[in-house]
Amino acid sequence: MKRVLLSLAIAALAQVALAEPFVWPSEWTVAEPGEAVSGGTLRTYDISNPRTFNPFVSAESHASRDLLMLQGASLLLLPPDSDEWIPYAAESFEVSEDGTVVDLVLREGIKWSDGTPVTVQDYYFRYLAETDPDVGSNAYDSWFIGEEQIQMEITGERSMRFIFPVPDRTAFPVIGSHFPAPDHILGEIYREGGAEALKQAWGLDVDVSETVWTSPWVPTEFLPDERLIYTRNPYFGEWNVDEAGNPLPYLETYSFELVQDQDAALNLYLAGDIDLFAPRNLDDIGVINVAIQNGDIDATVIENASPVASSQFIVFNWNYASNPFKQELFRSADFRRAMSHLVPREAIVELVYGGAASPMWSNVYQVLEYWVNPDVPKFEYDPEAAAELLAGLGFSRRNSDGWLVNAEGQELGFRIITNAGNNQREQIMQLFADAARDIGVNVEAQTLDFNLLVEQLLSVGEDRPFEAILIGLTGGSRDWPFGVNVIPCGTNLHAWNQDPSGECLSPQETLATNLYFEGRQTLDTEAAREIGYEIQNVLASIQPLIFTVSPSAHYSWLNTVRGEHPAEFINDLVGSREAVLTYKVQ
């Protein structure tokens, strides 16, 4: 991966892009200009219903369908072949000499899917709603640097300004990921009914055809547990074209089959009933290759494109007031170190991913290799070491059922859950539970609907409704790959500790929080990386998130699907293609 270079200093000279509309470079696809055809349906899948269609009430790692819905009219864009942010919905931007003020001019001609022009007020409304703590937006934390709020101002009919309290190496990711929200609909609801009314808008009971977006496709039909259909936004192509001047996107329809699990999705792919599939492991790839060799499907397979840009981890609940025994246990670093020793990472690599994975020790995804500290503490699979740590906590003898107990006879055990239908997580959870049981820890492994699981993970209070969860996160910036709503205490994905006070419960949490903001304000990339290394050391030493493995990203698509990235671009950060440059042939 290219070494990350901070762009603020360069951008201070001002970048101006006067192209209108935005032209998607032909270099981002293998298709020649004018080669693509318009029309057709791209068929893919998901393993759960959406949680909501409300753009403010979403906090978990976005499903692909969510990204599809939200993809449109971001102010800046990070190209697949560069680390330099470029204007997108903004036609130009300019950064002050000290890097704390960013002025942008909105591109003309952008419209909502109902034909209403997009204005700077739509961006400002979204800023207001996201910075209202009562709305509970996932983006809330991104608007603060410590206690200081990033300010947004409307400075003209098409111009806006972002003011940072201090220089911020995440300034471009913050602005680049800022999308408009329809002030003429959701803004009215917010002004009339406040945060509660806004949170209730556009739930699963909404007629999706009445929702409006700036994305290339917009939801037009939702059949729970069956199908979610997106249809081309007729106004997107007025400000997005290819180099031949053709309006984008090419595809007329984007269809998601809502399947029970990933095995069901693979079966659909092998039958030619969906166009895209992300192989989970080498077993999947083997099955697909056999289908290709037998002439059952005509498809392309990209194997081991990169490590995935996501994580799989176990988190224990530190806010469990109704069970003081387990709360104290889960807050013990030695307990979590013992549990980390019981994650059979090498077995997971072989049994779950067929060898196409590697153990994960840090909170930075391995695909972001520049930022990964290779020397963090590692609690490798070692049942004896785990048993010693647990004995140090008083669990040195077993009861009549064979489970470890302390001097008071309290049994060592807990319930761990993951989302049903994710076969890989289910296998990882079971391997961990089996390893724990072998040394006398009574682990009950269960699955739960994804949306219910996320609700538990995001719960806030002194007595949250779970004991341990196996889940993952995506996201992360090449500019500073530490989650603003994960690392600092009091943020909404600081999943292990969601005390209502927002206070840290351990000195290591406090240190990691302080380091996060120190690194974010360090514009020198080498110096920031050293701070990032220290964050990883601190967190790995106490294991608030017990990382499991980092699998390889694989891709496969039927060869009727065209417009993928050149091979050298394809990795799990940018994916295999730009959706708007994808097309189908028969």
QUIFENGI-V233066 format. One record per residue. N is the residue number from 1. RES is the residue in one letter. PHI is phi in whole degrees, 0 to 359 (999 if undefined). D_CENTER is the distance of its C-alpha to the mean C-alpha in Angstrom with 2 decimals. Layout:
BEGIN
N:RES:PHI:D_CENTER
N:RES:PHI:D_CENTER
END
This chain:
BEGIN
1:M:999:19.50
2:K:301:21.22
3:R:294:21.79
4:V:285:19.93
5:L:241:22.51
6:L:291:22.21
7:S:263:23.14
8:L:300:24.56
9:A:297:28.03
10:I:294:28.36
11:A:292:26.99
12:A:300:29.54
13:L:284:32.06
14:A:85:30.46
15:Q:247:28.86
16:V:229:30.20
17:A:238:29.29
18:L:262:31.82
19:A:299:30.82
20:E:216:30.81
21:P:281:29.04
22:F:287:26.04
23:V:257:26.94
24:W:281:24.31
25:P:299:25.83
26:S:294:27.31
27:E:293:26.18
28:W:276:22.62
29:T:218:24.02
30:V:281:26.80
31:A:286:28.59
32:E:283:31.59
33:P:305:32.00
34:G:87:33.63
35:E:283:32.90
36:A:293:30.16
37:V:244:31.31
38:S:263:30.05
39:G:108:29.60
40:G:89:28.48
41:T:238:25.66
42:L:267:22.58
43:R:251:22.08
44:T:222:18.97
45:Y:209:17.66
46:D:209:15.30
47:I:253:16.18
48:S:207:15.91
49:N:292:17.07
50:P:297:15.00
51:R:283:15.09
52:T:189:16.48
53:F:252:17.09
54:N:282:17.17
55:P:290:14.87
56:F:262:15.20
57:V:254:14.66
58:S:208:11.06
59:A:227:9.06
60:E:284:7.09
61:S:301:3.77
62:H:293:5.39
63:A:287:8.07
64:S:302:9.75
65:R:295:12.43
66:D:294:10.59
67:L:299:9.53
68:L:299:13.15
69:M:290:14.48
70:L:271:13.02
71:Q:286:13.81
72:G:165:17.07
73:A:62:19.06
74:S:293:16.68
75:L:292:19.27
76:L:234:18.37
77:L:221:16.89
78:L:258:15.93
79:P:294:17.98
80:P:288:17.28
81:D:244:20.39
82:S:204:20.32
83:D:260:18.78
84:E:261:20.74
85:W:293:19.28
86:I:234:21.60
87:P:295:22.69
88:Y:228:21.43
89:A:292:22.17
90:A:280:24.01
91:E:277:27.04
92:S:200:27.54
93:F:210:26.60
94:E:217:28.56
95:V:246:27.83
96:S:294:30.56
97:E:302:32.27
98:D:271:30.80
99:G:77:27.23
100:T:257:26.87
101:V:234:27.53
102:V:238:25.78
103:D:255:27.70
104:L:228:26.42
105:V:245:28.35
106:L:286:26.80
107:R:297:27.58
108:E:280:30.26
109:G:91:30.08
110:I:277:26.57
111:K:229:26.89
112:W:288:25.13
113:S:292:25.47
114:D:264:28.57
115:G:93:30.17
116:T:288:29.91
117:P:299:29.46
118:V:277:26.32
119:T:237:27.59
120:V:298:26.61
121:Q:297:27.08
122:D:296:24.06
123:Y:288:21.91
124:Y:291:23.96
125:F:300:23.65
126:R:298:19.88
127:Y:300:20.31
128:L:300:22.91
129:A:292:20.95
130:E:290:17.81
131:T:266:20.24
132:D:272:22.16
133:P:298:21.33
134:D:287:22.81
135:V:286:20.21
136:G:74:17.47
137:S:293:14.77
138:N:298:11.31
139:A:274:12.30
140:Y:307:15.57
141:D:295:15.10
142:S:290:14.21
143:W:267:17.74
144:F:231:19.54
145:I:243:20.75
146:G:66:22.35
147:E:271:24.65
148:E:270:24.96
149:Q:267:23.36
150:I:288:22.49
151:Q:259:24.90
152:M:234:24.81
153:E:227:28.11
154:I:272:29.49
155:T:247:32.13
156:G:180:33.55
157:E:300:33.43
158:R:234:30.69
159:S:235:29.68
160:M:214:27.40
161:R:224:26.94
162:F:245:24.33
163:I:242:26.05
164:F:263:24.45
165:P:294:26.51
166:V:214:26.28
167:P:304:25.17
168:D:222:21.40
169:R:289:19.73
170:T:259:16.49
171:A:303:18.69
172:F:293:17.63
173:P:302:13.83
174:V:297:14.77
175:I:287:17.20
176:G:296:15.49
177:S:264:12.61
178:H:271:15.39
179:F:251:16.33
180:P:282:19.54
181:A:234:20.13
182:P:292:23.46
183:D:297:25.94
184:H:288:28.70
185:I:239:27.10
186:L:289:24.47
187:G:297:26.19
188:E:298:29.44
189:I:298:28.01
190:Y:294:26.69
191:R:291:30.04
192:E:276:32.05
193:G:241:30.24
194:G:75:27.98
195:A:298:24.60
196:E:297:25.48
197:A:295:26.45
198:L:295:23.32
199:K:294:21.15
200:Q:276:23.40
201:A:286:23.17
202:W:54:21.70
203:G:281:21.08
204:L:293:21.37
205:D:272:25.09
206:V:287:24.90
207:D:284:26.54
208:V:300:23.55
209:S:291:26.07
210:E:265:26.85
211:T:277:23.43
212:V:235:23.08
213:W:212:20.43
214:T:252:20.54
215:S:287:18.35
216:P:300:20.16
217:W:236:20.42
218:V:232:20.72
219:P:294:20.80
220:T:235:24.46
221:E:206:24.79
222:F:226:23.07
223:L:246:24.85
224:P:309:23.15
225:D:65:22.70
226:E:237:24.07
227:R:202:22.58
228:L:230:20.55
229:I:247:22.17
230:Y:244:21.20
231:T:238:24.11
232:R:306:24.47
233:N:285:24.56
234:P:295:28.12
235:Y:263:27.57
236:F:297:24.60
237:G:289:27.08
238:E:286:29.31
239:W:232:27.19
240:N:225:25.32
241:V:224:27.65
242:D:273:27.98
243:E:292:30.61
244:A:272:33.25
245:G:88:32.66
246:N:284:31.31
247:P:291:29.01
248:L:248:25.42
249:P:280:23.67
250:Y:283:26.04
251:L:288:24.90
252:E:280:26.46
253:T:222:24.27
254:Y:234:20.87
255:S:240:21.23
256:F:250:18.95
257:E:280:21.00
258:L:265:19.79
259:V:252:20.87
260:Q:289:21.57
261:D:200:19.76
262:Q:290:18.83
263:D:298:22.53
264:A:297:23.45
265:A:295:21.10
266:L:298:22.75
267:N:298:26.11
268:L:298:25.44
269:Y:294:24.52
270:L:295:27.65
271:A:274:29.67
272:G:77:28.48
273:D:267:27.14
274:I:229:23.62
275:D:262:23.00
276:L:233:19.75
277:F:208:18.65
278:A:260:16.30
279:P:303:18.75
280:R:278:17.60
281:N:197:20.45
282:L:289:23.82
283:D:297:25.46
284:D:301:23.54
285:I:298:24.48
286:G:299:28.04
287:V:296:28.31
288:I:294:27.08
289:N:297:29.49
290:V:297:32.30
291:A:297:31.67
292:I:293:31.83
293:Q:297:35.01
294:N:279:36.57
295:G:78:35.99
296:D:286:33.97
297:I:222:31.15
298:D:251:30.98
299:A:216:27.59
300:T:250:25.89
301:V:235:24.01
302:I:250:22.01
303:E:257:22.02
304:N:54:20.20
305:A:294:18.61
306:S:181:16.70
307:P:296:14.80
308:V:287:11.32
309:A:266:8.41
310:S:200:7.02
311:S:225:9.31
312:Q:230:11.73
313:F:216:13.68
314:I:254:16.43
315:V:234:16.77
316:F:258:20.18
317:N:276:21.07
318:W:272:23.16
319:N:243:24.28
320:Y:225:26.59
321:A:298:29.85
322:S:288:31.43
323:N:224:31.54
324:P:303:32.60
325:F:300:33.23
326:K:287:29.68
327:Q:300:28.24
328:E:297:30.36
329:L:297:29.39
330:F:293:25.63
331:R:277:26.15
332:S:278:28.15
333:A:297:26.64
334:D:294:29.22
335:F:298:28.11
336:R:292:24.49
337:R:298:25.91
338:A:298:28.02
339:M:295:25.17
340:S:295:23.35
341:H:296:26.68
342:L:263:26.51
343:V:277:23.31
344:P:278:24.99
345:R:299:22.50
346:E:295:25.07
347:A:294:25.91
348:I:298:22.30
349:V:305:22.13
350:E:282:25.35
351:L:279:25.30
352:V:267:21.75
353:Y:245:20.89
354:G:61:24.46
355:G:95:24.31
356:A:269:21.38
357:A:192:19.29
358:S:212:20.07
359:P:301:19.95
360:M:245:17.16
361:W:240:18.63
362:S:244:16.52
363:N:279:13.32
364:V:261:12.75
365:Y:299:11.47
366:Q:295:14.74
367:V:293:14.01
368:L:268:14.24
369:E:300:17.73
370:Y:301:19.40
371:W:264:17.69
372:V:283:17.97
373:N:277:20.96
374:P:282:22.86
375:D:248:25.22
376:V:289:23.31
377:P:304:25.13
378:K:237:24.65
379:F:258:25.71
380:E:290:26.47
381:Y:301:27.62
382:D:200:30.96
383:P:303:32.28
384:E:293:35.32
385:A:297:33.44
386:A:298:31.38
387:A:298:34.70
388:E:296:36.20
389:L:297:33.46
390:L:292:33.83
391:A:296:37.60
392:G:296:37.24
393:L:269:35.66
394:G:103:38.72
395:F:260:37.62
396:S:239:40.34
397:R:226:42.11
398:R:249:41.37
399:N:273:42.62
400:S:295:44.52
401:D:272:41.34
402:G:92:40.27
403:W:263:37.43
404:L:295:37.34
405:V:225:38.79
406:N:263:39.71
407:A:298:43.19
408:E:272:42.73
409:G:82:41.92
410:Q:283:38.29
411:E:280:36.39
412:L:271:33.24
413:G:187:30.58
414:F:196:27.44
415:R:254:25.34
416:I:241:21.90
417:I:230:19.73
418:T:215:16.83
419:N:279:15.86
420:A:297:18.74
421:G:99:18.52
422:N:271:16.06
423:N:300:19.03
424:Q:294:17.58
425:R:297:16.37
426:E:299:19.73
427:Q:292:21.58
428:I:300:19.92
429:M:300:20.72
430:Q:291:24.22
431:L:297:24.96
432:F:295:24.06
433:A:299:26.13
434:D:296:29.00
435:A:296:29.07
436:A:293:29.19
437:R:298:31.93
438:D:300:33.94
439:I:255:34.57
440:G:101:35.18
441:V:261:31.90
442:N:278:31.77
443:V:256:28.18
444:E:256:27.62
445:A:262:24.67
446:Q:223:23.54
447:T:244:20.97
448:L:212:19.83
449:D:307:18.42
450:F:304:14.63
451:N:295:15.02
452:L:292:17.70
453:L:299:15.81
454:V:295:13.04
455:E:302:16.07
456:Q:293:17.60
457:L:299:14.75
458:L:272:14.59
459:S:298:18.38
460:V:237:20.35
461:G:153:23.93
462:E:277:26.47
463:D:221:26.33
464:R:279:22.92
465:P:270:23.19
466:F:209:21.84
467:E:252:22.95
468:A:214:20.26
469:I:229:16.96
470:L:253:15.30
471:I:205:11.59
472:G:219:8.40
473:L:231:5.16
474:T:239:2.74
475:G:96:3.67
476:G:102:7.29
477:S:252:10.43
478:R:290:13.42
479:D:282:15.62
480:W:193:14.67
481:P:276:11.85
482:F:244:12.13
483:G:295:9.98
484:V:296:12.41
485:N:252:11.60
486:V:242:11.56
487:I:286:14.65
488:P:291:17.23
489:C:299:19.17
490:G:87:19.13
491:T:265:15.55
492:N:283:13.69
493:L:246:11.27
494:H:284:14.24
495:A:295:14.37
496:W:284:17.64
497:N:229:19.69
498:Q:239:19.57
499:D:298:23.25
500:P:302:24.34
501:S:289:25.85
502:G:75:22.62
503:E:279:24.73
504:C:290:23.93
505:L:251:25.76
506:S:217:26.28
507:P:297:27.48
508:Q:291:24.72
509:E:298:22.11
510:T:299:24.28
511:L:297:24.60
512:A:297:20.90
513:T:298:20.44
514:N:296:23.34
515:L:295:22.22
516:Y:304:18.81
517:F:287:20.77
518:E:297:23.45
519:G:292:21.18
520:R:297:19.48
521:Q:267:23.07
522:T:262:24.22
523:L:280:24.44
524:D:288:26.01
525:T:294:23.31
526:E:297:25.39
527:A:293:26.02
528:A:296:22.40
529:R:296:21.59
530:E:297:24.35
531:I:293:22.90
532:G:298:19.50
533:Y:301:21.52
534:E:291:23.14
535:I:303:19.99
536:Q:297:19.04
537:N:298:22.66
538:V:298:22.82
539:L:290:19.82
540:A:296:20.80
541:S:291:24.30
542:I:247:23.50
543:Q:53:20.65
544:P:293:18.84
545:L:242:15.99
546:I:263:17.72
547:F:284:15.78
548:T:256:17.11
549:V:222:16.73
550:S:246:14.76
551:P:285:15.69
552:S:277:16.54
553:A:271:14.93
554:H:235:17.59
555:Y:225:18.21
556:S:209:21.07
557:W:211:22.47
558:L:293:25.87
559:N:282:28.03
560:T:282:28.65
561:V:266:25.22
562:R:235:25.64
563:G:91:24.17
564:E:286:21.79
565:H:294:21.13
566:P:304:23.91
567:A:304:23.43
568:E:290:23.07
569:F:273:19.89
570:I:288:18.02
571:N:204:15.32
572:D:281:11.73
573:L:282:10.75
574:V:251:12.70
575:G:81:13.24
576:S:264:16.77
577:R:193:17.63
578:E:271:17.41
579:A:302:17.51
580:V:287:20.33
581:L:264:22.39
582:T:275:22.25
583:Y:216:25.52
584:K:235:27.59
585:V:239:31.15
586:Q:254:33.45
END
